[in-house]
Amino acid sequence: MATADEIKKHAIEALKIEAHAIEHLTHFINDDFVAVVELILISKGRVVITGIGKSAIVAQKIVATLNSTGTPAIFMHAADAIHGDLGNIQKDDVVICISKSGSTPEIKVLVPLVKSFDNKLIAITGNPDSFLGKQAHFVLNTFVETEACPNNLAPTSSTTAQMAMGDALAVCLLHQRGFTDKDFAKYHPGGALGKKLYLRVADIFTQNEKPQVSPTQSLKEVIIEISKKRLGVAAVVDNNKLVGVVTDGDIRRMLEKNLDINLVTAKDIMGTSPKTIQQNSLAIEALHYMEDHSISQLLVVDENNTYVGVIHLHDLLREGII
């Protein structure tokens, strides 16, 4: 069994080989690459991406990336295509075929069929002189000198290069379309990523109680309010105007001063510059604000700066923002 140092050495070697493979791709960003970007931009159809084996798996990842960044795409397995799935290809679709060698049997059968439909064919291949490379209208070269596999057999560097080329294509299309974070949120409504882009404070804080006291309320009443609403804080409101905040920490610090607790009111211990956030702000902004000030809750205000509730760090944790 290999030692820990040997395991680390093999891992680093593999990463360096694959990093070199990706860096080498910069030499292959040529006029064909530009033409492919322009072709997809003006296309009225989708991008149909096909491949077999490991290349098919890469194709599915590129499809997912294109779809999430504003370019409609579908996956078509090369083996299934020649057994009925060619019907997936529509008149205005652009077809991308991924193959390291460019000469596998399924690819040799598939390519003439695609071309017979008069669809534009793009090759992503490590061998531009292969059958696929010569038949394609445009070639994106993903040649690698060696696989990360010590036997130079298992697709490692080659599939990494294919995926990186697909990412480069998707990013260029994203730039050309002027795709923004708001557009991105439309395609990622679920999960932490989507929530960071669209979830707002107003979507969260209404699930909480609204702890609130007046400046003249006693310490006992303040403690009861904070305890009852279970947010570790109470807003101090006077004539509908937010004038301060009392936290668990304020109460602890007051007790250390040995004051007569029977005489203490909210105004005696409140902070007069409460940290607030607009209800229409993004939830991720609330998280950053809490992190910057090392606090666990914020008072929420509306467009008129009227106190409307509290958002807590636990709310953001529950929503998967953190």
N, C-alpha and C positions, 0 to 999 in steps of 0.2 A: 504493500500500500504506500502511496506517495506521502511525503511529509507535508506539513502545512505550508512550508516555504515553496515546495514544488508545486502545490496546488495553486498558490498565489501567482507563481511564475507562469504557469500555463494559462491562467485566466488573463493576465496582463498581456501575454503574447497574442492571445486570440483577439483581444480588444485593439491592440496596436495594428494587427493585420487588417481588421475590418475598418479601422479608422483610416488607414492608408488607402484602402479600396474606395472609400467614400471620397476622400480628398482627390484621388485620381480622376473621379468623375468630372471634376471641374474642367478637364481638358476636352470633355465630350459635350459641353454645352455650346452648341453650334447653331447654324442656320436652320437645321432640321428641328431643333428644339423650339426655336422661335416660331417656326411654321406650325408646329403642333399646337402651341399655345393659341396662336391666332386662329387656327382651324376650329378648335374647340369653342373658342369665344363666339364665333359667328355661326356655329352649328345650331340648328333648330331642334336637333334631337338630343339623345343622351350619349354618354360615353359607355360603351359596352366593353368590359375588360375580361379577357379570357386567358387561360393557362392551364397547365396540368402539373400534378405533383406539388412540390414546394412553391412553384411559381403561381399555382392556383391560389394558394393561401396568401401569398403576397398580393395577388390581384384583388382578393376580397378586402384586404386592408386598405389598398389604394381606393377602392370603390367607397369604402366607409369615409375616408378622408375627403374625397371629392364631394360626396353628398353633404357632409357636415360643413363644407365651406362654399356651398352655393353652386356646385356643378353637378347636375343630375347624372347618376351613374348606376349601372347594374353589373352584376357578376354573371358570367356564363362559363361553366366548366367546359373545357375543350373536348373532353370525351363525351359529355352529354350533348354537346352541340352537334356532333355528327350522328347523333341518334335521336334527333327530334327537336332539340332546343334552339336550333338556328332560327326558329320563329320568333325568338326574343329580339332579333335584330330588325329594327324598323328602318324605313327609307332614309331618314335624315341622321341616323346614328353614326357616330365615329367609333371604330373598333380598335382597341389596343390589345395586342397579343404579346404575352410575356413568356419568354423561353430563354434559358441560358444558352443552350446549344443552337436553338433555332431550327433544329432538324429532327425533332421527335416525330414518330409516325402520326400521332394525332394531329400535330401541327401541320404536317405535310398534306393531310386530308382536308383540314379545316380552312387553310389559307385560300386555296382556289375557290372554295364555296363562298367565302366572305367576299372575295373580289368579284364574283359573278353577280353579287347583289349591287355592285357599283358603290359600296360604302368605302370610305377612306380607311385604309389600314395602317396602323402605326405599330412598329415593332419595338419592344423593349427587350434587347438581347445582348448577350456578351459576345456574339459572333455576327457582325454585320455582313459577312460574306456567306452566311448560311442561307438555306432555302428561304426561311422567314425574312431575313435581312434583305435579300434580293427581290423578294416579291412585295414587300411593304412599300407604301408610298413615302413614308418617313421612318427613320431609324433613330431610336434613342439608345446609344451605345452604353452598355453596363459591363464592359469587359473588366475582369479582375485578374491579377497576376497569379494569385493563389488563394485557395480556401483557407479558412482558419483551422480547419480540420487537419491534423498532422499527417494524415494520409492523402490530403488534397482531394478528398472524395465527397464528403458530406457537404451539401449546399449551406454555406455559412456566409462567407464574404460576398458570394454572388447574390444571394437573396437579400442581404443587407444593402447591396448596391441597387438592386431592383427597387426596394422599398424607398431608399433615399431619392432615387430618380423620380419615383411617383410623388414623393413629398415635395420635391422641387417644382414639379409640374403643378401640383395643387396650390402651392404658395404663389406661384406666378399668376395663376388664374385668379386667385383671391385678390391679389394686388390689382390686376386689370379690371376686376369687377367692382373695385372700391368696397369690398366686403368689410363691414365694421363689426365691432363687438356686439352691437344691437342685432345685427343680422345673425351673428353666431348664436346669440341667445335663442333666436327663433327655432334653430335646429337642435338646441340642447336644453329643452325645458326641464328635463329631469336630472337628478343627480347633483352632486356638489358643484360641478362646473357650471351647469345651467343656473343654479340658484345664486351663485356669485354674480352672475350677469343680469339677473332680472328680479330676484327676490328683494322686496323692499321692507323697510322697518314696519310700515303700515300693515304688511301681511302677517306680521308676527306678534307685535306687542298687544294686540286686542285680545289675545288668548290669556293675558295676565290680568290680575287684579290691578286696581288703580289706587295705590296707597297715597293718602293725602291728609294733612293736618293743617290747622290754622296756626299762626305765630303764637297765639296765647294759650294754646292747649298745653296741659301739664305733661311732665316727663312720663308719667304713668300712661297717659293716653297715647303719647307718641310710641312708647314701647309696645303697647297693645296693637296699635295700627301696623307697625312694622312686622310684628310677630304674626298677626292675623293674615296679612297679605303675602307673607313669605318671600319677599324679594330683597330683604336686607336694607331697605331704604323707604323713606317717605318724603314726598314733595311737600314743601311748606307754601301754602297758597293764601293770599290775602286779597279779598275783593276780586277773585278770579285772576289775579296776577301772581305768577310764580316769583316768589321772593327768596327762596332758599331750599335747602335739602338737608335732611338728617339721615345719617347712615348708622349702621351698627357700630362702626368705628368712632363716630362722633360721641355716641353714648358711652363707649368704653373709656374714651379720653376724658369725658366729663367726670366719670366716676373716680378717676385717678386724682382729680383736683379736690376731692373731699368737700364738695359743695353740699348745701342742704337740698337734697333731691326733692323735698316737698315744695320748694319754691321755684324750681327750675321749669322753664317753659321751652317750647320749641325754638323760639327766637333766640334764646340764650345759647343754644348749642348748634344751631344750624349753620351750614356753609352758605355764604351769601352769593357765591358764583357757581351755581350748579352746572355740571356738564350736561348739555342737552344735544339732541339731534332731531332734525326735521323728520316727520313721519314719512315723507316721500323719498328720503335718502335710501340708497341701497343698503341692504343688510351687511354687506361686506365692508361698507364704510363705517358702520357702527362697530364692527369688530376691530378695524384698524384704530378707531378712536379710543376704544377701550384699551387696546394694547399700548398705544402711545402714552396713555395717562395711568396705566396700571390700575384700572378699575374694572369692576365686574358688572356694572349696570349703568344705563344712561336714562335720563328723563326724556321723554318724547314730547315734542311740541308740534303744533300745526303751523300753517303758514302765517298765522297771526301771533306766533310765539306763545300760544295758550297751552298750558300743560294738559296732555291727553293720556299719558300712561308711562309705562316703564318697559324697557327692553333689557333683558339680562343675558349674560354670557351663556348661561345654560340654554337659553332659547336658540342661540346660534349653534350651539353644540347639537341640540336636538334636530335642527334642520339640516345638519351636515355641512354647514358653512365652514366649520373649523376642521 
